[in-house]
Amino acid sequence: MSAAKYVIILFWAYCAYCFSVDSNDPWITMGRLLFWATAIAHVAEFAMFASVFREAGGSLASHFTKTIAFGLFHVREVRAQLESPKP
């Protein structure tokens, strides 16, 4: 897994943590907002790139969860696999 994906996992962990804290601190509020904004953006990305995922094969559910977690990083990996020469 790339370093960027580890950073994204930390981002999601922070945003999820913000829901467990009862505070009106601006950093906590921002974490909650970023959680929802990122989730909505990633759902839109999945819809936009569904044809790429169908072409790549495999489970759409698996592609969905990876897109929700990693967004365009997952799309980039799938496109790279499609463009690589097959043995």
Secondary structure as UniProt FT lines:
FT   HELIX           3..20
FT   HELIX           26..48
FT   HELIX           50..56
FT   HELIX           60..70
FT   HELIX           72..83
//
